[in-house]
């Protein structure tokens, strides 16, 4: 890389398969879609009208999984950063 940081994309050997893995620094970056991971922005607050019960349950599972993965990473000595779709 131009700045000298080595990274891997979609690290399968790291919990949660982060989008960017900086193994030497023990840091990971997740790029979350606002809709799927329920960001506080307007895009993250919309819910499809059809089959609303299904979608709300799915979104709840996604948010719970995200929290579990970040806790596990922290326990294993990784630092994580979430970048939201609307920030890009």
PyMOL Python script that loads the backbone (N, CA, C, O; Angstrom):
from pymol import cmd

cmd.read_pdbstr("""\
ATOM      1  N   UNK A   1       0.834  -1.193   0.000  1.00  0.00           N
ATOM      2  CA  UNK A   1       0.000   0.000   0.000  1.00  0.00           C
ATOM      3  C   UNK A   1       0.871   1.247   0.000  1.00  0.00           C
ATOM      4  O   UNK A   1       2.051   1.179   0.345  1.00  0.00           O
ATOM      5  N   UNK A   2       0.319   2.349  -0.372  1.00  0.00           N
ATOM      6  CA  UNK A   2       1.065   3.592  -0.473  1.00  0.00           C
ATOM      7  C   UNK A   2       1.616   4.103   0.844  1.00  0.00           C
ATOM      8  O   UNK A   2       2.679   4.725   0.860  1.00  0.00           O
ATOM      9  N   UNK A   3       0.930   3.860   1.942  1.00  0.00           N
ATOM     10  CA  UNK A   3       1.382   4.347   3.248  1.00  0.00           C
ATOM     11  C   UNK A   3       2.168   3.288   4.014  1.00  0.00           C
ATOM     12  O   UNK A   3       2.623   3.543   5.129  1.00  0.00           O
ATOM     13  N   UNK A   4       2.328   2.129   3.441  1.00  0.00           N
ATOM     14  CA  UNK A   4       3.111   1.091   4.091  1.00  0.00           C
ATOM     15  C   UNK A   4       2.319   0.149   4.985  1.00  0.00           C
ATOM     16  O   UNK A   4       2.914  -0.713   5.632  1.00  0.00           O
ATOM     17  N   UNK A   5       1.005   0.282   5.041  1.00  0.00           N
ATOM     18  CA  UNK A   5       0.184  -0.617   5.850  1.00  0.00           C
ATOM     19  C   UNK A   5      -0.192  -1.841   5.036  1.00  0.00           C
ATOM     20  O   UNK A   5      -0.661  -1.725   3.904  1.00  0.00           O
ATOM     21  N   UNK A   6       0.013  -3.005   5.613  1.00  0.00           N
ATOM     22  CA  UNK A   6      -0.393  -4.239   4.954  1.00  0.00           C
ATOM     23  C   UNK A   6      -1.759  -4.646   5.499  1.00  0.00           C
ATOM     24  O   UNK A   6      -2.008  -4.571   6.703  1.00  0.00           O
ATOM     25  N   UNK A   7      -2.637  -5.075   4.600  1.00  0.00           N
ATOM     26  CA  UNK A   7      -3.977  -5.470   5.022  1.00  0.00           C
ATOM     27  C   UNK A   7      -4.482  -6.595   4.129  1.00  0.00           C
ATOM     28  O   UNK A   7      -3.960  -6.844   3.043  1.00  0.00           O
ATOM     29  N   UNK A   8      -5.501  -7.253   4.620  1.00  0.00           N
ATOM     30  CA  UNK A   8      -6.201  -8.288   3.843  1.00  0.00           C
ATOM     31  C   UNK A   8      -7.668  -7.879   3.762  1.00  0.00           C
ATOM     32  O   UNK A   8      -8.210  -7.264   4.680  1.00  0.00           O
ATOM     33  N   UNK A   9      -8.294  -8.232   2.646  1.00  0.00           N
ATOM     34  CA  UNK A   9      -9.722  -7.997   2.480  1.00  0.00           C
ATOM     35  C   UNK A   9     -10.503  -9.206   2.955  1.00  0.00           C
ATOM     36  O   UNK A   9     -10.117 -10.344   2.689  1.00  0.00           O
ATOM     37  N   UNK A  10     -11.597  -8.964   3.656  1.00  0.00           N
ATOM     38  CA  UNK A  10     -12.543 -10.015   4.073  1.00  0.00           C
ATOM     39  C   UNK A  10     -11.828 -11.162   4.781  1.00  0.00           C
ATOM     40  O   UNK A  10     -11.880 -12.307   4.333  1.00  0.00           O
ATOM     41  N   UNK A  11     -11.166 -10.847   5.879  1.00  0.00           N
ATOM     42  CA  UNK A  11     -10.373 -11.830   6.626  1.00  0.00           C
ATOM     43  C   UNK A  11     -11.204 -12.975   7.163  1.00  0.00           C
ATOM     44  O   UNK A  11     -11.896 -12.833   8.171  1.00  0.00           O
ATOM     45  N   UNK A  12     -11.135 -14.107   6.490  1.00  0.00           N
ATOM     46  CA  UNK A  12     -11.923 -15.281   6.889  1.00  0.00           C
ATOM     47  C   UNK A  12     -11.429 -15.896   8.198  1.00  0.00           C
ATOM     48  O   UNK A  12     -12.182 -16.598   8.873  1.00  0.00           O
ATOM     49  N   UNK A  13     -10.171 -15.639   8.561  1.00  0.00           N
ATOM     50  CA  UNK A  13      -9.618 -16.229   9.780  1.00  0.00           C
ATOM     51  C   UNK A  13      -9.800 -15.330  11.001  1.00  0.00           C
ATOM     52  O   UNK A  13      -9.272 -15.628  12.073  1.00  0.00           O
ATOM     53  N   UNK A  14     -10.533 -14.249  10.851  1.00  0.00           N
ATOM     54  CA  UNK A  14     -10.807 -13.319  11.948  1.00  0.00           C
ATOM     55  C   UNK A  14     -12.315 -13.326  12.189  1.00  0.00           C
ATOM     56  O   UNK A  14     -13.085 -13.306  11.229  1.00  0.00           O
ATOM     57  N   UNK A  15     -12.755 -13.355  13.458  1.00  0.00           N
ATOM     58  CA  UNK A  15     -14.198 -13.375  13.732  1.00  0.00           C
ATOM     59  C   UNK A  15     -14.948 -12.258  13.012  1.00  0.00           C
ATOM     60  O   UNK A  15     -14.529 -11.100  13.042  1.00  0.00           O
ATOM     61  N   UNK A  16     -16.050 -12.608  12.369  1.00  0.00           N
ATOM     62  CA  UNK A  16     -16.892 -11.642  11.675  1.00  0.00           C
ATOM     63  C   UNK A  16     -16.453 -11.335  10.260  1.00  0.00           C
ATOM     64  O   UNK A  16     -17.115 -10.556   9.575  1.00  0.00           O
ATOM     65  N   UNK A  17     -15.365 -11.916   9.800  1.00  0.00           N
ATOM     66  CA  UNK A  17     -14.820 -11.651   8.456  1.00  0.00           C
ATOM     67  C   UNK A  17     -14.814 -10.152   8.133  1.00  0.00           C
ATOM     68  O   UNK A  17     -15.502  -9.718   7.209  1.00  0.00           O
ATOM     69  N   UNK A  18     -14.046  -9.363   8.881  1.00  0.00           N
ATOM     70  CA  UNK A  18     -14.032  -7.911   8.652  1.00  0.00           C
ATOM     71  C   UNK A  18     -13.647  -7.561   7.222  1.00  0.00           C
ATOM     72  O   UNK A  18     -12.960  -8.331   6.551  1.00  0.00           O
ATOM     73  N   UNK A  19     -14.088  -6.409   6.762  1.00  0.00           N
ATOM     74  CA  UNK A  19     -13.800  -5.971   5.395  1.00  0.00           C
ATOM     75  C   UNK A  19     -12.313  -5.715   5.194  1.00  0.00           C
ATOM     76  O   UNK A  19     -11.761  -6.058   4.148  1.00  0.00           O
ATOM     77  N   UNK A  20     -11.663  -5.120   6.177  1.00  0.00           N
ATOM     78  CA  UNK A  20     -10.217  -4.882   6.127  1.00  0.00           C
ATOM     79  C   UNK A  20      -9.593  -5.413   7.406  1.00  0.00           C
ATOM     80  O   UNK A  20     -10.089  -5.145   8.501  1.00  0.00           O
ATOM     81  N   UNK A  21      -8.512  -6.160   7.273  1.00  0.00           N
ATOM     82  CA  UNK A  21      -7.810  -6.704   8.430  1.00  0.00           C
ATOM     83  C   UNK A  21      -6.362  -6.246   8.378  1.00  0.00           C
ATOM     84  O   UNK A  21      -5.638  -6.551   7.430  1.00  0.00           O
ATOM     85  N   UNK A  22      -5.943  -5.513   9.401  1.00  0.00           N
ATOM     86  CA  UNK A  22      -4.560  -5.091   9.567  1.00  0.00           C
ATOM     87  C   UNK A  22      -3.971  -5.974  10.660  1.00  0.00           C
ATOM     88  O   UNK A  22      -3.897  -5.575  11.822  1.00  0.00           O
ATOM     89  N   UNK A  23      -3.550  -7.183  10.275  1.00  0.00           N
ATOM     90  CA  UNK A  23      -3.144  -8.197  11.243  1.00  0.00           C
ATOM     91  C   UNK A  23      -1.961  -7.740  12.098  1.00  0.00           C
ATOM     92  O   UNK A  23      -1.944  -7.983  13.304  1.00  0.00           O
ATOM     93  N   UNK A  24      -0.992  -7.093  11.498  1.00  0.00           N
ATOM     94  CA  UNK A  24       0.177  -6.652  12.248  1.00  0.00           C
ATOM     95  C   UNK A  24      -0.154  -5.645  13.333  1.00  0.00           C
ATOM     96  O   UNK A  24       0.538  -5.563  14.347  1.00  0.00           O
ATOM     97  N   UNK A  25      -1.210  -4.883  13.119  1.00  0.00           N
ATOM     98  CA  UNK A  25      -1.650  -3.874  14.087  1.00  0.00           C
ATOM     99  C   UNK A  25      -2.775  -4.381  14.988  1.00  0.00           C
ATOM    100  O   UNK A  25      -3.168  -3.709  15.941  1.00  0.00           O
ATOM    101  N   UNK A  26      -3.291  -5.574  14.676  1.00  0.00           N
ATOM    102  CA  UNK A  26      -4.447  -6.155  15.379  1.00  0.00           C
ATOM    103  C   UNK A  26      -5.642  -5.200  15.324  1.00  0.00           C
ATOM    104  O   UNK A  26      -6.315  -4.959  16.327  1.00  0.00           O
ATOM    105  N   UNK A  27      -5.886  -4.666  14.129  1.00  0.00           N
ATOM    106  CA  UNK A  27      -7.024  -3.765  13.912  1.00  0.00           C
ATOM    107  C   UNK A  27      -7.828  -4.242  12.718  1.00  0.00           C
ATOM    108  O   UNK A  27      -7.279  -4.776  11.754  1.00  0.00           O
ATOM    109  N   UNK A  28      -9.144  -4.042  12.795  1.00  0.00           N
ATOM    110  CA  UNK A  28     -10.039  -4.421  11.709  1.00  0.00           C
ATOM    111  C   UNK A  28     -11.002  -3.275  11.417  1.00  0.00           C
ATOM    112  O   UNK A  28     -11.286  -2.443  12.279  1.00  0.00           O
ATOM    113  N   UNK A  29     -11.493  -3.254  10.187  1.00  0.00           N
ATOM    114  CA  UNK A  29     -12.470  -2.241   9.772  1.00  0.00           C
ATOM    115  C   UNK A  29     -13.656  -2.961   9.142  1.00  0.00           C
ATOM    116  O   UNK A  29     -13.489  -3.819   8.275  1.00  0.00           O
ATOM    117  N   UNK A  30     -14.846  -2.600   9.588  1.00  0.00           N
ATOM    118  CA  UNK A  30     -16.081  -3.078   8.989  1.00  0.00           C
ATOM    119  C   UNK A  30     -16.702  -1.910   8.230  1.00  0.00           C
ATOM    120  O   UNK A  30     -16.757  -0.796   8.750  1.00  0.00           O
ATOM    121  N   UNK A  31     -17.164  -2.150   7.017  1.00  0.00           N
ATOM    122  CA  UNK A  31     -17.927  -1.155   6.272  1.00  0.00           C
ATOM    123  C   UNK A  31     -19.360  -1.679   6.238  1.00  0.00           C
ATOM    124  O   UNK A  31     -19.681  -2.613   5.503  1.00  0.00           O
ATOM    125  N   UNK A  32     -20.211  -1.057   7.049  1.00  0.00           N
ATOM    126  CA  UNK A  32     -21.586  -1.529   7.206  1.00  0.00           C
ATOM    127  C   UNK A  32     -22.543  -0.738   6.329  1.00  0.00           C
ATOM    128  O   UNK A  32     -22.460   0.486   6.237  1.00  0.00           O
ATOM    129  N   UNK A  33     -23.456  -1.463   5.686  1.00  0.00           N
ATOM    130  CA  UNK A  33     -24.560  -0.830   4.985  1.00  0.00           C
ATOM    131  C   UNK A  33     -25.561  -0.339   6.011  1.00  0.00           C
ATOM    132  O   UNK A  33     -25.946  -1.087   6.909  1.00  0.00           O
ATOM    133  N   UNK A  34     -25.984   0.900   5.892  1.00  0.00           N
ATOM    134  CA  UNK A  34     -26.894   1.499   6.878  1.00  0.00           C
ATOM    135  C   UNK A  34     -28.203   0.715   7.013  1.00  0.00           C
ATOM    136  O   UNK A  34     -28.688   0.495   8.123  1.00  0.00           O
ATOM    137  N   UNK A  35     -28.766   0.300   5.887  1.00  0.00           N
ATOM    138  CA  UNK A  35     -30.041  -0.427   5.889  1.00  0.00           C
ATOM    139  C   UNK A  35     -29.910  -1.754   6.626  1.00  0.00           C
ATOM    140  O   UNK A  35     -30.724  -2.050   7.500  1.00  0.00           O
ATOM    141  N   UNK A  36     -28.904  -2.559   6.293  1.00  0.00           N
ATOM    142  CA  UNK A  36     -28.783  -3.912   6.837  1.00  0.00           C
ATOM    143  C   UNK A  36     -28.332  -3.944   8.287  1.00  0.00           C
ATOM    144  O   UNK A  36     -28.686  -4.864   9.024  1.00  0.00           O
ATOM    145  N   UNK A  37     -27.558  -2.955   8.705  1.00  0.00           N
ATOM    146  CA  UNK A  37     -26.997  -2.960  10.060  1.00  0.00           C
ATOM    147  C   UNK A  37     -27.640  -1.916  10.961  1.00  0.00           C
ATOM    148  O   UNK A  37     -27.195  -1.712  12.091  1.00  0.00           O
ATOM    149  N   UNK A  38     -28.684  -1.254  10.469  1.00  0.00           N
ATOM    150  CA  UNK A  38     -29.570  -0.365  11.235  1.00  0.00           C
ATOM    151  C   UNK A  38     -28.868   0.847  11.831  1.00  0.00           C
ATOM    152  O   UNK A  38     -28.914   1.080  13.039  1.00  0.00           O
ATOM    153  N   UNK A  39     -28.225   1.604  10.972  1.00  0.00           N
ATOM    154  CA  UNK A  39     -27.603   2.851  11.404  1.00  0.00           C
ATOM    155  C   UNK A  39     -28.681   3.862  11.780  1.00  0.00           C
ATOM    156  O   UNK A  39     -29.841   3.705  11.400  1.00  0.00           O
ATOM    157  N   UNK A  40     -28.303   4.895  12.522  1.00  0.00           N
ATOM    158  CA  UNK A  40     -29.264   5.900  12.985  1.00  0.00           C
ATOM    159  C   UNK A  40     -29.658   6.910  11.898  1.00  0.00           C
ATOM    160  O   UNK A  40     -30.515   7.761  12.135  1.00  0.00           O
ATOM    161  N   UNK A  41     -29.051   6.826  10.722  1.00  0.00           N
ATOM    162  CA  UNK A  41     -29.389   7.756   9.633  1.00  0.00           C
ATOM    163  C   UNK A  41     -30.740   7.364   9.010  1.00  0.00           C
ATOM    164  O   UNK A  41     -31.243   6.275   9.286  1.00  0.00           O
ATOM    165  N   UNK A  42     -31.328   8.224   8.183  1.00  0.00           N
ATOM    166  CA  UNK A  42     -32.628   7.910   7.572  1.00  0.00           C
ATOM    167  C   UNK A  42     -32.636   6.589   6.788  1.00  0.00           C
ATOM    168  O   UNK A  42     -33.612   5.843   6.853  1.00  0.00           O
ATOM    169  N   UNK A  43     -31.576   6.301   6.062  1.00  0.00           N
ATOM    170  CA  UNK A  43     -31.520   5.059   5.281  1.00  0.00           C
ATOM    171  C   UNK A  43     -31.559   3.830   6.205  1.00  0.00           C
ATOM    172  O   UNK A  43     -32.122   2.794   5.851  1.00  0.00           O
ATOM    173  N   UNK A  44     -30.960   3.960   7.375  1.00  0.00           N
ATOM    174  CA  UNK A  44     -30.913   2.846   8.313  1.00  0.00           C
ATOM    175  C   UNK A  44     -32.185   2.656   9.108  1.00  0.00           C
ATOM    176  O   UNK A  44     -32.340   1.643   9.789  1.00  0.00           O
ATOM    177  N   UNK A  45     -33.089   3.598   9.036  1.00  0.00           N
ATOM    178  CA  UNK A  45     -34.326   3.510   9.810  1.00  0.00           C
ATOM    179  C   UNK A  45     -35.522   3.050   8.989  1.00  0.00           C
ATOM    180  O   UNK A  45     -36.606   2.847   9.537  1.00  0.00           O
ATOM    181  N   UNK A  46     -35.341   2.884   7.684  1.00  0.00           N
ATOM    182  CA  UNK A  46     -36.460   2.452   6.848  1.00  0.00           C
ATOM    183  C   UNK A  46     -36.643   0.940   6.968  1.00  0.00           C
ATOM    184  O   UNK A  46     -35.678   0.190   7.117  1.00  0.00           O
ATOM    185  N   UNK A  47     -37.878   0.519   6.901  1.00  0.00           N
ATOM    186  CA  UNK A  47     -38.222  -0.902   6.973  1.00  0.00           C
ATOM    187  C   UNK A  47     -39.231  -1.202   5.871  1.00  0.00           C
ATOM    188  O   UNK A  47     -40.213  -0.474   5.727  1.00  0.00           O
ATOM    189  N   UNK A  48     -39.012  -2.254   5.094  1.00  0.00           N
ATOM    190  CA  UNK A  48     -39.987  -2.604   4.056  1.00  0.00           C
ATOM    191  C   UNK A  48     -41.367  -2.826   4.661  1.00  0.00           C
ATOM    192  O   UNK A  48     -41.491  -3.397   5.745  1.00  0.00           O
ATOM    193  N   UNK A  49     -42.391  -2.378   3.968  1.00  0.00           N
ATOM    194  CA  UNK A  49     -43.762  -2.503   4.464  1.00  0.00           C
ATOM    195  C   UNK A  49     -44.251  -3.945   4.383  1.00  0.00           C
ATOM    196  O   UNK A  49     -44.990  -4.402   5.255  1.00  0.00           O
ATOM    197  N   UNK A  50     -43.841  -4.659   3.343  1.00  0.00           N
ATOM    198  CA  UNK A  50     -44.273  -6.049   3.181  1.00  0.00           C
ATOM    199  C   UNK A  50     -43.453  -6.947   4.108  1.00  0.00           C
ATOM    200  O   UNK A  50     -42.231  -6.825   4.189  1.00  0.00           O
ATOM    201  N   UNK A  51     -44.139  -7.841   4.799  1.00  0.00           N
ATOM    202  CA  UNK A  51     -43.499  -8.834   5.662  1.00  0.00           C
ATOM    203  C   UNK A  51     -42.658  -8.158   6.752  1.00  0.00           C
ATOM    204  O   UNK A  51     -41.521  -8.554   7.008  1.00  0.00           O
ATOM    205  N   UNK A  52     -43.222  -7.161   7.369  1.00  0.00           N
ATOM    206  CA  UNK A  52     -42.513  -6.335   8.353  1.00  0.00           C
ATOM    207  C   UNK A  52     -41.957  -7.153   9.522  1.00  0.00           C
ATOM    208  O   UNK A  52     -40.851  -6.886   9.991  1.00  0.00           O
ATOM    209  N   UNK A  53     -42.706  -8.133   9.987  1.00  0.00           N
ATOM    210  CA  UNK A  53     -42.260  -8.956  11.118  1.00  0.00           C
ATOM    211  C   UNK A  53     -40.947  -9.673  10.766  1.00  0.00           C
ATOM    212  O   UNK A  53     -40.023  -9.708  11.577  1.00  0.00           O
ATOM    213  N   UNK A  54     -40.868 -10.243   9.562  1.00  0.00           N
ATOM    214  CA  UNK A  54     -39.660 -10.913   9.102  1.00  0.00           C
ATOM    215  C   UNK A  54     -38.472  -9.953   9.103  1.00  0.00           C
ATOM    216  O   UNK A  54     -37.403 -10.278   9.620  1.00  0.00           O
ATOM    217  N   UNK A  55     -38.670  -8.760   8.516  1.00  0.00           N
ATOM    218  CA  UNK A  55     -37.572  -7.803   8.395  1.00  0.00           C
ATOM    219  C   UNK A  55     -37.083  -7.318   9.742  1.00  0.00           C
ATOM    220  O   UNK A  55     -35.877  -7.199   9.959  1.00  0.00           O
ATOM    221  N   UNK A  56     -38.008  -7.036  10.653  1.00  0.00           N
ATOM    222  CA  UNK A  56     -37.591  -6.569  11.976  1.00  0.00           C
ATOM    223  C   UNK A  56     -36.784  -7.636  12.700  1.00  0.00           C
ATOM    224  O   UNK A  56     -35.795  -7.318  13.361  1.00  0.00           O
ATOM    225  N   UNK A  57     -37.190  -8.897  12.588  1.00  0.00           N
ATOM    226  CA  UNK A  57     -36.435  -9.985  13.215  1.00  0.00           C
ATOM    227  C   UNK A  57     -35.049 -10.111  12.580  1.00  0.00           C
ATOM    228  O   UNK A  57     -34.056 -10.303  13.281  1.00  0.00           O
ATOM    229  N   UNK A  58     -34.988 -10.003  11.256  1.00  0.00           N
ATOM    230  CA  UNK A  58     -33.699 -10.088  10.567  1.00  0.00           C
ATOM    231  C   UNK A  58     -32.769  -8.971  11.006  1.00  0.00           C
ATOM    232  O   UNK A  58     -31.598  -9.212  11.296  1.00  0.00           O
ATOM    233  N   UNK A  59     -33.286  -7.744  11.055  1.00  0.00           N
ATOM    234  CA  UNK A  59     -32.462  -6.613  11.471  1.00  0.00           C
ATOM    235  C   UNK A  59     -31.975  -6.791  12.911  1.00  0.00           C
ATOM    236  O   UNK A  59     -30.823  -6.484  13.218  1.00  0.00           O
ATOM    237  N   UNK A  60     -32.843  -7.283  13.789  1.00  0.00           N
ATOM    238  CA  UNK A  60     -32.444  -7.532  15.180  1.00  0.00           C
ATOM    239  C   UNK A  60     -31.309  -8.549  15.251  1.00  0.00           C
ATOM    240  O   UNK A  60     -30.371  -8.377  16.029  1.00  0.00           O
ATOM    241  N   UNK A  61     -31.387  -9.610  14.444  1.00  0.00           N
ATOM    242  CA  UNK A  61     -30.314 -10.621  14.417  1.00  0.00           C
ATOM    243  C   UNK A  61     -29.006 -10.016  13.915  1.00  0.00           C
ATOM    244  O   UNK A  61     -27.941 -10.303  14.461  1.00  0.00           O
ATOM    245  N   UNK A  62     -29.081  -9.182  12.882  1.00  0.00           N
ATOM    246  CA  UNK A  62     -27.878  -8.545  12.348  1.00  0.00           C
ATOM    247  C   UNK A  62     -27.199  -7.673  13.403  1.00  0.00           C
ATOM    248  O   UNK A  62     -25.982  -7.740  13.582  1.00  0.00           O
ATOM    249  N   UNK A  63     -27.982  -6.862  14.095  1.00  0.00           N
ATOM    250  CA  UNK A  63     -27.436  -5.967  15.118  1.00  0.00           C
ATOM    251  C   UNK A  63     -26.837  -6.782  16.263  1.00  0.00           C
ATOM    252  O   UNK A  63     -25.759  -6.453  16.758  1.00  0.00           O
ATOM    253  N   UNK A  64     -27.524  -7.837  16.685  1.00  0.00           N
ATOM    254  CA  UNK A  64     -27.010  -8.690  17.767  1.00  0.00           C
ATOM    255  C   UNK A  64     -25.712  -9.370  17.341  1.00  0.00           C
ATOM    256  O   UNK A  64     -24.764  -9.437  18.124  1.00  0.00           O
ATOM    257  N   UNK A  65     -25.659  -9.876  16.107  1.00  0.00           N
ATOM    258  CA  UNK A  65     -24.440 -10.526  15.606  1.00  0.00           C
ATOM    259  C   UNK A  65     -23.287  -9.535  15.567  1.00  0.00           C
ATOM    260  O   UNK A  65     -22.165  -9.873  15.945  1.00  0.00           O
ATOM    261  N   UNK A  66     -23.556  -8.303  15.109  1.00  0.00           N
ATOM    262  CA  UNK A  66     -22.505  -7.282  15.062  1.00  0.00           C
ATOM    263  C   UNK A  66     -21.927  -7.038  16.451  1.00  0.00           C
ATOM    264  O   UNK A  66     -20.709  -6.961  16.612  1.00  0.00           O
ATOM    265  N   UNK A  67     -22.786  -6.918  17.445  1.00  0.00           N
ATOM    266  CA  UNK A  67     -22.326  -6.665  18.821  1.00  0.00           C
ATOM    267  C   UNK A  67     -21.510  -7.851  19.345  1.00  0.00           C
ATOM    268  O   UNK A  67     -20.481  -7.661  19.992  1.00  0.00           O
ATOM    269  N   UNK A  68     -21.971  -9.068  19.064  1.00  0.00           N
ATOM    270  CA  UNK A  68     -21.257 -10.271  19.509  1.00  0.00           C
ATOM    271  C   UNK A  68     -19.879 -10.347  18.878  1.00  0.00           C
ATOM    272  O   UNK A  68     -18.902 -10.658  19.560  1.00  0.00           O
ATOM    273  N   UNK A  69     -19.788 -10.069  17.596  1.00  0.00           N
ATOM    274  CA  UNK A  69     -18.504 -10.123  16.884  1.00  0.00           C
ATOM    275  C   UNK A  69     -17.546  -9.079  17.450  1.00  0.00           C
ATOM    276  O   UNK A  69     -16.369  -9.377  17.658  1.00  0.00           O
ATOM    277  N   UNK A  70     -18.021  -7.876  17.699  1.00  0.00           N
ATOM    278  CA  UNK A  70     -17.134  -6.835  18.230  1.00  0.00           C
ATOM    279  C   UNK A  70     -16.651  -7.176  19.635  1.00  0.00           C
ATOM    280  O   UNK A  70     -15.501  -6.895  19.972  1.00  0.00           O
ATOM    281  N   UNK A  71     -17.506  -7.775  20.458  1.00  0.00           N
ATOM    282  CA  UNK A  71     -17.082  -8.216  21.799  1.00  0.00           C
ATOM    283  C   UNK A  71     -16.009  -9.290  21.695  1.00  0.00           C
ATOM    284  O   UNK A  71     -14.999  -9.238  22.397  1.00  0.00           O
ATOM    285  N   UNK A  72     -16.232 -10.262  20.820  1.00  0.00           N
ATOM    286  CA  UNK A  72     -15.276 -11.356  20.626  1.00  0.00           C
ATOM    287  C   UNK A  72     -13.932 -10.815  20.133  1.00  0.00           C
ATOM    288  O   UNK A  72     -12.878 -11.226  20.618  1.00  0.00           O
ATOM    289  N   UNK A  73     -13.972  -9.913  19.187  1.00  0.00           N
ATOM    290  CA  UNK A  73     -12.733  -9.317  18.691  1.00  0.00           C
ATOM    291  C   UNK A  73     -11.980  -8.601  19.811  1.00  0.00           C
ATOM    292  O   UNK A  73     -10.765  -8.743  19.942  1.00  0.00           O
ATOM    293  N   UNK A  74     -12.704  -7.841  20.607  1.00  0.00           N
ATOM    294  CA  UNK A  74     -12.089  -7.112  21.715  1.00  0.00           C
ATOM    295  C   UNK A  74     -11.436  -8.079  22.699  1.00  0.00           C
ATOM    296  O   UNK A  74     -10.324  -7.841  23.171  1.00  0.00           O
ATOM    297  N   UNK A  75     -12.138  -9.175  23.003  1.00  0.00           N
ATOM    298  CA  UNK A  75     -11.593 -10.198  23.915  1.00  0.00           C
ATOM    299  C   UNK A  75     -10.319 -10.831  23.372  1.00  0.00           C
ATOM    300  O   UNK A  75      -9.424 -11.195  24.134  1.00  0.00           O
ATOM    301  N   UNK A  76     -10.243 -10.960  22.049  1.00  0.00           N
ATOM    302  CA  UNK A  76      -9.076 -11.571  21.417  1.00  0.00           C
ATOM    303  C   UNK A  76      -7.966 -10.567  21.124  1.00  0.00           C
ATOM    304  O   UNK A  76      -6.970 -10.904  20.483  1.00  0.00           O
ATOM    305  N   UNK A  77      -8.139  -9.325  21.597  1.00  0.00           N
ATOM    306  CA  UNK A  77      -7.085  -8.335  21.459  1.00  0.00           C
ATOM    307  C   UNK A  77      -7.112  -7.509  20.182  1.00  0.00           C
ATOM    308  O   UNK A  77      -6.127  -6.850  19.849  1.00  0.00           O
ATOM    309  N   UNK A  78      -8.233  -7.539  19.463  1.00  0.00           N
ATOM    310  CA  UNK A  78      -8.377  -6.751  18.238  1.00  0.00           C
ATOM    311  C   UNK A  78      -9.093  -5.452  18.561  1.00  0.00           C
ATOM    312  O   UNK A  78      -9.942  -5.410  19.451  1.00  0.00           O
ATOM    313  N   UNK A  79      -8.753  -4.393  17.839  1.00  0.00           N
ATOM    314  CA  UNK A  79      -9.495  -3.139  17.902  1.00  0.00           C
ATOM    315  C   UNK A  79     -10.283  -3.038  16.608  1.00  0.00           C
ATOM    316  O   UNK A  79      -9.778  -3.385  15.541  1.00  0.00           O
ATOM    317  N   UNK A  80     -11.511  -2.567  16.696  1.00  0.00           N
ATOM    318  CA  UNK A  80     -12.351  -2.520  15.498  1.00  0.00           C
ATOM    319  C   UNK A  80     -12.915  -1.125  15.272  1.00  0.00           C
ATOM    320  O   UNK A  80     -13.096  -0.341  16.204  1.00  0.00           O
ATOM    321  N   UNK A  81     -13.183  -0.847  14.016  1.00  0.00           N
ATOM    322  CA  UNK A  81     -13.777   0.418  13.600  1.00  0.00           C
ATOM    323  C   UNK A  81     -14.901   0.090  12.632  1.00  0.00           C
ATOM    324  O   UNK A  81     -14.744  -0.749  11.745  1.00  0.00           O
ATOM    325  N   UNK A  82     -16.030   0.753  12.807  1.00  0.00           N
ATOM    326  CA  UNK A  82     -17.150   0.605  11.874  1.00  0.00           C
ATOM    327  C   UNK A  82     -17.275   1.893  11.077  1.00  0.00           C
ATOM    328  O   UNK A  82     -17.377   2.981  11.643  1.00  0.00           O
ATOM    329  N   UNK A  83     -17.264   1.756   9.766  1.00  0.00           N
ATOM    330  CA  UNK A  83     -17.522   2.883   8.872  1.00  0.00           C
ATOM    331  C   UNK A  83     -18.874   2.621   8.233  1.00  0.00           C
ATOM    332  O   UNK A  83     -19.112   1.554   7.668  1.00  0.00           O
ATOM    333  N   UNK A  84     -19.754   3.607   8.330  1.00  0.00           N
ATOM    334  CA  UNK A  84     -21.110   3.448   7.799  1.00  0.00           C
ATOM    335  C   UNK A  84     -21.174   3.904   6.346  1.00  0.00           C
ATOM    336  O   UNK A  84     -20.463   4.815   5.922  1.00  0.00           O
ATOM    337  N   UNK A  85     -22.037   3.247   5.612  1.00  0.00           N
ATOM    338  CA  UNK A  85     -22.256   3.535   4.196  1.00  0.00           C
ATOM    339  C   UNK A  85     -22.491   5.036   3.951  1.00  0.00           C
ATOM    340  O   UNK A  85     -21.966   5.597   2.989  1.00  0.00           O
ATOM    341  N   UNK A  86     -23.265   5.671   4.809  1.00  0.00           N
ATOM    342  CA  UNK A  86     -23.596   7.078   4.610  1.00  0.00           C
ATOM    343  C   UNK A  86     -22.395   7.991   4.849  1.00  0.00           C
ATOM    344  O   UNK A  86     -22.431   9.159   4.463  1.00  0.00           O
ATOM    345  N   UNK A  87     -21.340   7.486   5.473  1.00  0.00           N
ATOM    346  CA  UNK A  87     -20.137   8.278   5.714  1.00  0.00           C
ATOM    347  C   UNK A  87     -19.209   8.284   4.506  1.00  0.00           C
ATOM    348  O   UNK A  87     -18.267   9.074   4.452  1.00  0.00           O
ATOM    349  N   UNK A  88     -19.466   7.409   3.538  1.00  0.00           N
ATOM    350  CA  UNK A  88     -18.552   7.295   2.402  1.00  0.00           C
ATOM    351  C   UNK A  88     -18.902   8.236   1.272  1.00  0.00           C
ATOM    352  O   UNK A  88     -18.219   8.252   0.248  1.00  0.00           O
TER     353      UNK A  88
END
""", "prot")
cmd.dss("prot")
cmd.show_as("cartoon", "prot")
cmd.util.cbc("prot")
cmd.orient("prot")
